[in-house]
């Protein structure tokens, strides 16, 4: 860990309003005063000593701590709270006040008179306020009582920032001392989504996964968490590698970085996997000789031909196709890629193996996949006789069968269909598919589906009802 000292003046933190929603802070982006006056209250405890006191009980001692504001509500990414930090730790102060940054901007020294306040935590991140409610959630200090507990010091002040590698921060159990502190993480980049994805969804606070170049853990336990009320919510995540600055917090077992604004994101260098050799799906499939094969230093690309949104695929699985070859990708966690997404998948740490006869890339780290655009795959027109005779050549690709005859009943489960060539095959539909309970037609001019198998059963799967014409 290397310590760097950065001087953050409040003035450079202002960002332009981007269609702010009603809850977002408005008003003058200049602190009400920029005085050098410091009342120099007698500090009795460090923040670390404060945090060592019993939680969920009122502080009865005359405890005074002091720290520099490292997080405020200027950008809308924080609401009715701010954070102060000293050399030993940080504490989130909950205050029932809008536009907190006018009084307590980043860089201001603050004294906190703790007698009468209560320590608590949110998912493990320490916080302080005016008691807790019946759900043991923190109650904000009433606005009219702010001056009883919070005393302004001088402004501005230098904020020392500790710099870490990804591996040093993703395990939250090892980082209690860093909670509520401003940190810099070097050699990181955004994992899934990449350029073009907004910092947060329009209607929900959103986690964006980080990954570290050369890290032993490639991502998933360290995220950038952004409120949908942040002024920069709709801005696109930058690509490339670099340094990300932010407030280090946790929620249960997930380490989180909270940004003050997008100037804290200093990316743009060559990506972690920019030099990973590219392979084709055809060459990848040819590597399999019958036994599980560990994969390393390979990248494969393709267009997603499966449809997670209609439920006829497992939430950790997707199928990508490139040209006339396709393959199943099974991730280590649920993914958010959609039908038609063009993606890159880094295969390091995954295994090429069969599951019930279907070739797949197993245990692929979700952080190693990223969307690079969209694409279209045209289904190959074949007969069921052709498919059954050359099944391996068509596995995991999109095919189109003409003049299809269906049995009576709904789509759910295994249904035997036939075509004009006299061939038959199982049409499989998961019971969780959005159309599982829909009645099948007696006939269809065409059916488009993904070729698969389960054990000795060869099968087709449609993605949604538009695959049946």
KEVO-865498 format. One record per residue (C-alpha): x, y, z. Coordinates in steps of 0.001 Angstrom, whole numbers, padded with zeros to 6 digits, always signed. Example, Ala and Ser with C-alpha at 12.3 -4.5 7.8 and 13.67 -1.06 7.14 Angstrom:
+---------+---------+---------+
|      c1 |      c2 |      c3 |
+---------+---------+---------+
| +012300 | -004500 | +007800 |
| +013670 | -001060 | +007140 |
+---------+---------+---------+
This chain:
+---------+---------+---------+
|      c1 |      c2 |      c3 |
+---------+---------+---------+
| +000000 | +000000 | +000000 |
| +001328 | +003407 | -000959 |
| +000002 | +006657 | +000516 |
| -000492 | +009648 | -001729 |
| -001706 | +013076 | -000646 |
| -004280 | +014716 | -002834 |
| -005754 | +018158 | -002202 |
| -009406 | +018240 | -003165 |
| -010960 | +021684 | -003288 |
| -014687 | +021868 | -003242 |
| -014799 | +024102 | -006281 |
| -013437 | +021494 | -008664 |
| -015983 | +018933 | -007582 |
| -018968 | +020702 | -009123 |
| -020523 | +018897 | -012082 |
| -023127 | +020009 | -014560 |
| -026717 | +019005 | -013884 |
| -027833 | +016157 | -016168 |
| -031592 | +016204 | -016001 |
| -031672 | +015871 | -012214 |
| -034663 | +014129 | -010695 |
| -036633 | +015818 | -007939 |
| -034738 | +014264 | -005029 |
| -031352 | +015398 | -006271 |
| -029712 | +018271 | -004442 |
| -030145 | +021659 | -006001 |
| -029081 | +025142 | -005086 |
| -025850 | +027062 | -005011 |
| -022764 | +024916 | -005630 |
| -020599 | +027194 | -003459 |
| -020162 | +026615 | +000285 |
| -021766 | +029332 | +002378 |
| -018355 | +030327 | +003724 |
| -014741 | +029457 | +003067 |
| -013273 | +030647 | +006303 |
| -010024 | +029527 | +007818 |
| -011502 | +029818 | +011302 |
| -011104 | +026733 | +013512 |
| -012736 | +026646 | +016977 |
| -010111 | +024075 | +018021 |
| -012380 | +022026 | +020253 |
| -010627 | +019558 | +022521 |
| -010692 | +016212 | +020722 |
| -011069 | +013332 | +023174 |
| -011118 | +010306 | +020860 |
| -009964 | +009198 | +017446 |
| -012618 | +007912 | +015055 |
| -011230 | +004392 | +015552 |
| -011769 | +004745 | +019300 |
| -015295 | +005986 | +018680 |
| -016039 | +002976 | +016464 |
| -014831 | +000654 | +019209 |
| -017683 | +001804 | +021467 |
| -020842 | -000348 | +021808 |
| -023260 | -000077 | +018899 |
| -027007 | +000492 | +019223 |
| -026740 | +002289 | +022568 |
| -026650 | +006010 | +023330 |
| -023212 | +007522 | +023940 |
| -023240 | +009019 | +027424 |
| -019632 | +010230 | +027626 |
| -018339 | +013621 | +026481 |
| -016784 | +012191 | +023331 |
| -015506 | +014593 | +020679 |
| -013921 | +013427 | +017442 |
| -012643 | +015437 | +014527 |
| -012176 | +014668 | +010848 |
| -012129 | +016032 | +007331 |
| -015228 | +015658 | +005150 |
| -014399 | +013163 | +002396 |
| -017936 | +012546 | +001072 |
| -020867 | +014944 | +000774 |
| -024160 | +015075 | -001133 |
| -023141 | +017514 | -003884 |
| -023532 | +015047 | -006774 |
| -026695 | +013378 | -005472 |
| -024907 | +010062 | -004951 |
| -025317 | +010490 | -001189 |
| -028509 | +011620 | +000518 |
| -028878 | +013246 | +003944 |
| -025513 | +012014 | +005153 |
| -021820 | +012819 | +004856 |
| -018553 | +011192 | +005935 |
| -015608 | +012476 | +007930 |
| -012217 | +010794 | +008154 |
| -009181 | +011111 | +010391 |
| -005903 | +009198 | +010266 |
| -007506 | +006209 | +012052 |
| -010812 | +005714 | +010231 |
| -014038 | +007219 | +008971 |
| -017628 | +007599 | +010149 |
| -020860 | +008273 | +008256 |
| -022918 | +011046 | +009870 |
| -026661 | +010908 | +009192 |
| -028237 | +014378 | +009171 |
| -031797 | +015300 | +008209 |
| -030745 | +018158 | +005945 |
| -030801 | +018810 | +002216 |
| -027806 | +020319 | +000412 |
| -025473 | +019260 | +003200 |
| -022482 | +020252 | +001072 |
| -023299 | +023937 | +001591 |
| -022373 | +023552 | +005251 |
| -020078 | +020538 | +005236 |
| -018324 | +020339 | +001837 |
| -015551 | +017911 | +000995 |
| -012393 | +019303 | +002568 |
| -014003 | +020970 | +005594 |
| -012792 | +020066 | +009068 |
| -015658 | +018998 | +011325 |
| -015908 | +018369 | +015054 |
| -018511 | +015825 | +016126 |
| -019825 | +016028 | +019689 |
| -021026 | +012462 | +020182 |
| -022761 | +012574 | +023560 |
| -026436 | +011749 | +022932 |
| -025780 | +010100 | +019571 |
| -025880 | +006391 | +018672 |
| -023530 | +004208 | +016646 |
| -025063 | +001715 | +014218 |
| -024185 | +000134 | +010880 |
| -025708 | -000407 | +007467 |
| -024717 | -003815 | +006165 |
| -021554 | -003534 | +008238 |
| -020599 | +000052 | +007344 |
| -020384 | +002198 | +010521 |
| -022745 | +005154 | +010892 |
| -023860 | +007535 | +013616 |
| -027129 | +009332 | +014189 |
| -029784 | +010360 | +016667 |
| -030739 | +006879 | +017883 |
| -032202 | +003895 | +016023 |
| -035801 | +003006 | +015202 |
| -037753 | -000178 | +015923 |
| -035981 | -001861 | +012978 |
| -032603 | -000893 | +014481 |
| -032027 | +001444 | +011543 |
| -030271 | +004730 | +012159 |
| -032334 | +007864 | +012813 |
| -030908 | +011050 | +011299 |
| -029850 | +013954 | +013496 |
| -032732 | +016460 | +013271 |
| -031836 | +019537 | +011231 |
| -032729 | +021894 | +014103 |
| -030278 | +020039 | +016373 |
| -027354 | +019950 | +013938 |
| -025379 | +022660 | +015719 |
| -025649 | +020781 | +019026 |
| -023570 | +017932 | +017610 |
| -021709 | +019175 | +014513 |
| -019230 | +022067 | +014697 |
| -017585 | +023478 | +011585 |
| -013848 | +023801 | +011392 |
| -011603 | +025392 | +008806 |
| -011837 | +024910 | +005046 |
| -010286 | +023646 | +002797 |
| -008052 | +020857 | +004063 |
| -005809 | +018274 | +002474 |
| -007214 | +014737 | +002262 |
| -004640 | +011936 | +002421 |
| -005618 | +009013 | +000201 |
| -004300 | +005467 | +000618 |
| -003698 | +003627 | -002659 |
| -004407 | -000098 | -002934 |
| -004333 | -002980 | -005368 |
| -007578 | -004801 | -006095 |
| -006511 | -007861 | -004092 |
| -006084 | -005717 | -000982 |
| -009683 | -004498 | -000944 |
| -012075 | -007092 | -002342 |
| -012186 | -009129 | +000905 |
| -014219 | -006898 | +003214 |
| -013427 | -008910 | +006347 |
| -009804 | -007773 | +006026 |
| -010656 | -004097 | +005657 |
| -012629 | -002922 | +008676 |
| -010106 | -000110 | +009219 |
| -010677 | +001198 | +005677 |
| -014474 | +001503 | +005883 |
| -015721 | +005054 | +005280 |
| -012294 | +006148 | +004084 |
| -011346 | +007650 | +000756 |
| -009230 | +005131 | -001180 |
| -007622 | +004887 | -004593 |
| -007544 | +001541 | -006418 |
| -004929 | +001166 | -009115 |
| -004916 | -001145 | -012142 |
| -008690 | -001581 | -012250 |
| -011434 | -001352 | -014838 |
| -015156 | -001918 | -015145 |
| -015876 | -005550 | -015894 |
| -019280 | -006281 | -017376 |
| -021009 | -003775 | -019624 |
| -018058 | -001634 | -020612 |
| -018305 | +001603 | -022514 |
| -021871 | +002681 | -023201 |
| -023407 | +001293 | -020004 |
| -024678 | +003991 | -017617 |
| -023321 | +004269 | -014097 |
| -026760 | +003368 | -012756 |
| -030113 | +002262 | -014089 |
| -032683 | +005045 | -014324 |
| -034931 | +003548 | -011666 |
| -032635 | +001811 | -009181 |
| -029337 | +002112 | -007347 |
| -026929 | -000055 | -009327 |
| -023731 | -002027 | -008743 |
| -021119 | -002090 | -011512 |
| -018480 | -004785 | -011073 |
| -014780 | -003912 | -010961 |
| -011896 | -006197 | -011835 |
| -008215 | -005812 | -011197 |
| -005454 | -006415 | -013697 |
| -003420 | -009376 | -012511 |
| -005617 | -009830 | -009454 |
| -006033 | -013279 | -007951 |
| -009759 | -012556 | -007782 |
| -010946 | -011284 | -011154 |
| -013980 | -009461 | -009831 |
| -017448 | -009761 | -008379 |
| -016776 | -008847 | -004749 |
| -015816 | -005215 | -005390 |
| -018330 | -002923 | -007031 |
| -018950 | +000728 | -007787 |
| -022378 | +001492 | -006319 |
| -024267 | +004444 | -007778 |
| -027634 | +005947 | -006914 |
| -030126 | +006509 | -009703 |
| -030458 | +010046 | -008263 |
| -026782 | +010827 | -008886 |
| -026263 | +013646 | -011345 |
| -023983 | +011383 | -013371 |
| -026394 | +008404 | -013360 |
| -026861 | +008400 | -017138 |
| -023230 | +008985 | -018077 |
| -021467 | +006024 | -019687 |
| -018867 | +003955 | -017912 |
| -015425 | +004626 | -019395 |
| -013430 | +001792 | -020851 |
| -009848 | +000904 | -020183 |
| -007666 | +000523 | -017128 |
| -006516 | +003024 | -014535 |
| -007278 | +004391 | -011061 |
| -010643 | +004759 | -009349 |
| -011029 | +006979 | -006311 |
| -013953 | +006691 | -003931 |
| -015392 | +006017 | -000520 |
| -014778 | +002427 | +000623 |
| -017853 | +000805 | +002173 |
| -019390 | -002638 | +002478 |
| -022783 | -004252 | +002395 |
| -022593 | -007666 | +004036 |
| -019880 | -009493 | +002049 |
| -019695 | -007088 | -000872 |
| -017039 | -004362 | -000924 |
| -018352 | -001125 | -002411 |
| -016849 | +002057 | -003807 |
| -019052 | +005178 | -003718 |
| -018007 | +007926 | -006130 |
| -018195 | +011638 | -005360 |
| -018412 | +012382 | -009092 |
| -016948 | +011093 | -012351 |
| -013680 | +013006 | -011892 |
| -012867 | +010232 | -009393 |
| -012746 | +007757 | -012314 |
| -009406 | +008005 | -014095 |
| -009423 | +005204 | -016650 |
| -008517 | +004977 | -020318 |
| -005314 | +002929 | -020346 |
| -004964 | -000458 | -022095 |
| -007502 | -002916 | -020693 |
| -006519 | -005780 | -018417 |
| -007074 | -008320 | -021171 |
| -006088 | -006239 | -024187 |
| -003238 | -008614 | -025000 |
| -005135 | -011888 | -024463 |
| -004982 | -014001 | -027657 |
| -008265 | -014329 | -029575 |
| -009648 | -017688 | -030633 |
| -012682 | -018612 | -032714 |
| -015591 | -020692 | -031472 |
| -014722 | -023280 | -034118 |
| -011130 | -023582 | -032861 |
| -012325 | -023603 | -029258 |
| -014669 | -026520 | -029917 |
| -011888 | -028369 | -031717 |
| -009741 | -028218 | -028571 |
| -012038 | -030639 | -026746 |
| -010829 | -034246 | -026849 |
| -013207 | -035849 | -024368 |
| -011817 | -034767 | -020986 |
| -012288 | -031436 | -019146 |
| -009688 | -028947 | -020389 |
| -008603 | -025992 | -018188 |
| -008452 | -022761 | -020199 |
| -006067 | -019814 | -019894 |
| -004938 | -016806 | -021945 |
| -007773 | -017045 | -024454 |
| -010592 | -014759 | -025506 |
| -013627 | -015711 | -027583 |
| -016300 | -013499 | -029102 |
| -019811 | -014090 | -030316 |
| -023402 | -012910 | -030489 |
| -025816 | -014076 | -027805 |
| -028514 | -016266 | -029397 |
| -030215 | -017357 | -026147 |
| -032877 | -015257 | -024422 |
| -032658 | -014929 | -020643 |
| -035569 | -012489 | -020523 |
| -038149 | -015104 | -021485 |
| -036905 | -017713 | -019022 |
| -036182 | -020618 | -021363 |
| -032528 | -020699 | -020326 |
| -030825 | -021072 | -016961 |
| -029864 | -017744 | -015426 |
| -026141 | -018572 | -015443 |
| -026113 | -019903 | -019008 |
| -026033 | -018317 | -022424 |
| -025225 | -019487 | -025947 |
| -023060 | -017431 | -028287 |
| -022596 | -017979 | -032004 |
| -019879 | -016858 | -034390 |
| -020388 | -017697 | -038040 |
| -021714 | -021250 | -038216 |
| -020406 | -022363 | -034799 |
| -021769 | -021813 | -031332 |
| -021047 | -022793 | -027742 |
| -022678 | -022699 | -024329 |
| -021072 | -020375 | -021766 |
| -021844 | -021144 | -018106 |
| -020991 | -018286 | -015755 |
| -020096 | -018374 | -012073 |
| -023135 | -016157 | -011326 |
| -026318 | -014931 | -012985 |
| -025568 | -012756 | -016012 |
| -027429 | -009812 | -017559 |
| -026596 | -010280 | -021253 |
| -029517 | -010160 | -023650 |
| -030410 | -011739 | -026961 |
| -028400 | -009996 | -029684 |
| -025597 | -008686 | -027467 |
| -022144 | -009003 | -029015 |
| -019762 | -010007 | -026223 |
| -016138 | -010796 | -025487 |
| -015438 | -013578 | -022999 |
| -012060 | -014076 | -021330 |
| -011682 | -017807 | -020688 |
| -008957 | -017688 | -018032 |
| -009846 | -020067 | -015211 |
| -012756 | -021684 | -017042 |
| -012984 | -025291 | -018188 |
| -013995 | -026708 | -021574 |
| -016109 | -029758 | -020803 |
| -019316 | -031610 | -021559 |
| -022411 | -031539 | -019374 |
| -024892 | -034291 | -020261 |
| -023341 | -034431 | -023710 |
| -023445 | -030681 | -024428 |
| -020080 | -028967 | -024850 |
| -019746 | -025870 | -022695 |
| -017250 | -023446 | -021185 |
| -017892 | -024034 | -017495 |
| -017201 | -021806 | -014472 |
| -016617 | -018669 | -016532 |
| -016067 | -015630 | -014312 |
| -018842 | -013099 | -014916 |
| -016336 | -010262 | -014593 |
| -014464 | -011691 | -017595 |
| -017328 | -011035 | -020008 |
| -018201 | -007663 | -021502 |
| -020623 | -006320 | -024060 |
| -019028 | -004612 | -027049 |
| -022129 | -003943 | -029121 |
| -024986 | -005805 | -030764 |
| -025189 | -008266 | -033623 |
| -027489 | -010488 | -035631 |
| -027252 | -014205 | -036358 |
| -029285 | -015648 | -039229 |
| -030661 | -019115 | -038545 |
| -029523 | -021914 | -040873 |
| -032417 | -023540 | -042746 |
| -032237 | -027337 | -042463 |
| -034555 | -030326 | -042158 |
| -034917 | -032463 | -039067 |
| -033440 | -035400 | -040980 |
| -030356 | -033292 | -041733 |
| -030163 | -032223 | -038091 |
| -030345 | -035744 | -036705 |
| -027766 | -037030 | -039200 |
| -025215 | -034269 | -038478 |
| -026132 | -033209 | -034977 |
| -022624 | -032365 | -033696 |
| -022091 | -029944 | -036575 |
| -025177 | -027968 | -035523 |
| -024818 | -028106 | -031748 |
| -025395 | -024735 | -030050 |
| -026301 | -022813 | -033197 |
| -029524 | -021289 | -034426 |
| -031457 | -023348 | -037001 |
| -034742 | -022922 | -038849 |
| -037064 | -025844 | -039560 |
| -039891 | -025490 | -042092 |
| -043378 | -027058 | -042135 |
| -043423 | -028145 | -038521 |
| -046149 | -030289 | -036958 |
| -046802 | -030078 | -033193 |
| -048557 | -032415 | -030781 |
| -051528 | -031134 | -028788 |
| -050919 | -029406 | -025447 |
| -048692 | -026631 | -024126 |
| -045021 | -025921 | -024775 |
| -043860 | -026971 | -021293 |
| -041514 | -029970 | -021047 |
| -040458 | -032389 | -023801 |
| -042693 | -032302 | -026890 |
| -042009 | -034301 | -030046 |
| -042269 | -032261 | -033249 |
| -041850 | -033359 | -036875 |
| -041316 | -031745 | -040272 |
| -041956 | -032456 | -043948 |
| -038765 | -034559 | -044235 |
| -040249 | -037112 | -041844 |
| -037727 | -036342 | -039117 |
| -038626 | -035812 | -035478 |
| -036946 | -034157 | -032521 |
| -037722 | -033105 | -028964 |
| -038760 | -029486 | -028473 |
| -037787 | -028687 | -024878 |
| -039301 | -025807 | -022928 |
| -038505 | -025050 | -019294 |
| -041496 | -024765 | -016981 |
| -040143 | -021336 | -015996 |
| -040329 | -020003 | -019562 |
| -042743 | -017101 | -019987 |
| -044612 | -019068 | -022662 |
| -044486 | -022535 | -021057 |
| -048244 | -022662 | -020431 |
| -049187 | -021375 | -023877 |
| -050892 | -023871 | -026250 |
| -048818 | -025019 | -029203 |
| -050220 | -024570 | -032711 |
| -051095 | -027677 | -034711 |
| -048663 | -026621 | -037431 |
| -046262 | -023776 | -038204 |
| -044614 | -022672 | -041413 |
| -041299 | -022449 | -039549 |
| -039666 | -022901 | -036167 |
| -036371 | -021276 | -035154 |
| -034451 | -022702 | -032221 |
| -031113 | -023498 | -030601 |
| -029740 | -027007 | -031055 |
| -028879 | -028799 | -027822 |
| -028896 | -032104 | -026075 |
| -029468 | -033596 | -022661 |
| -027823 | -036987 | -022264 |
| -028844 | -039049 | -025278 |
| -031807 | -036775 | -026085 |
| -031296 | -034425 | -029008 |
| -033434 | -031320 | -028708 |
| -034355 | -027858 | -029899 |
| -035234 | -024852 | -027733 |
| -037070 | -021790 | -028930 |
| -036195 | -018463 | -027265 |
| -039648 | -016841 | -027342 |
| -042934 | -017226 | -029214 |
| -041712 | -015143 | -032151 |
| -039534 | -018156 | -033045 |
| -042718 | -019977 | -034143 |
| -044180 | -018557 | -037370 |
+---------+---------+---------+
